[in-house]
Amino acid sequence: MRRTVADDCRTLPFRPEQVWAALADFDNYPRWWPAELRLRVLEVKPALVGSRFEVRPRGGNFVCEVERVAPGREMVIAYVGGVHKGSGIWALEPAEGGTRVRYAVDLEPVGWLVRLLSNVIDFGSIHSRAMGRLFDGLEGWIKRSGGCTTPFSRPAPEERLS
């Protein structure tokens, strides 16, 4: 059995608070998430922790839940159901030309078939290709929406990144 490990990043030409606003706005995920990943938002909590969504790419599905949030900087996602269990983390940091956006996962395949397939299929590479499309969608959404924020997506003043 091979774990799914991937670490993907891109610098987006927006301020960190604009990127965070988009990442924290689960209600609008379906507007920018790649269609082939078939996202369904299951529950949105005002403080984000406990918010849940399901992703149903071809060949499997998984349920994710926000486990921990450092507003404006980091969001830890627990993979709690489906073909993978483990964690992912969104991390933001200011960078020349905008914000460096990173998403890293460390996942264990669940079920005998997925475990068997993990020995011959590089799920980490598949995840990274999907993240490229996801970053494209995120960037496009921020351009179209103007980086609008909702009350729970804005970091507290003492937590803002410079």
NORURWO-V540895 format. One record per residue. RES is the residue in one small letter. PSI is psi in whole degrees, 0 to 359 (none if undefined). Layout:
# NORURWO-V540895
RES:PSI ; RES:PSI
This chain:
# NORURWO-V540895
m:133 ; r:130 ; r:155 ; t:110 ; v:128 ; a:148 ; d:105 ; d:143 ; c:160 ; r:144 ; t:120 ; l:143 ; p:52 ; f:160 ; r:152 ; p:321 ; e:331 ; q:318 ; v:316 ; w:318 ; a:318 ; a:318 ; l:330 ; a:353 ; d:75 ; f:327 ; d:332 ; n:1 ; y:316 ; p:342 ; r:340 ; w:348 ; w:139 ; p:129 ; a:325 ; e:346 ; l:351 ; r:77 ; l:142 ; r:119 ; v:124 ; l:321 ; e:137 ; v:124 ; k:142 ; p:322 ; a:9 ; l:317 ; v:128 ; g:349 ; s:143 ; r:146 ; f:157 ; e:138 ; v:131 ; r:69 ; p:165 ; r:130 ; g:2 ; g:181 ; n:162 ; f:151 ; v:133 ; c:147 ; e:135 ; v:123 ; e:322 ; r:147 ; v:134 ; a:94 ; p:131 ; g:351 ; r:317 ; e:145 ; m:121 ; v:128 ; i:127 ; a:131 ; y:105 ; v:353 ; g:158 ; g:208 ; v:354 ; h:143 ; k:145 ; g:215 ; s:157 ; g:158 ; i:126 ; w:133 ; a:137 ; l:141 ; e:143 ; p:144 ; a:161 ; e:126 ; g:5 ; g:233 ; t:130 ; r:119 ; v:126 ; r:139 ; y:123 ; a:142 ; v:151 ; d:105 ; l:147 ; e:131 ; p:145 ; v:134 ; g:149 ; w:321 ; l:314 ; v:322 ; r:316 ; l:313 ; l:329 ; s:341 ; n:339 ; v:343 ; i:131 ; d:88 ; f:332 ; g:318 ; s:320 ; i:317 ; h:316 ; s:321 ; r:318 ; a:322 ; m:327 ; g:315 ; r:324 ; l:317 ; f:321 ; d:314 ; g:318 ; l:313 ; e:316 ; g:320 ; w:316 ; i:320 ; k:313 ; r:322 ; s:348 ; g:15 ; g:33 ; c:151 ; t:156 ; t:162 ; p:320 ; f:352 ; s:345 ; r:129 ; p:151 ; a:150 ; p:319 ; e:348 ; e:1 ; r:145 ; l:149 ; s:none
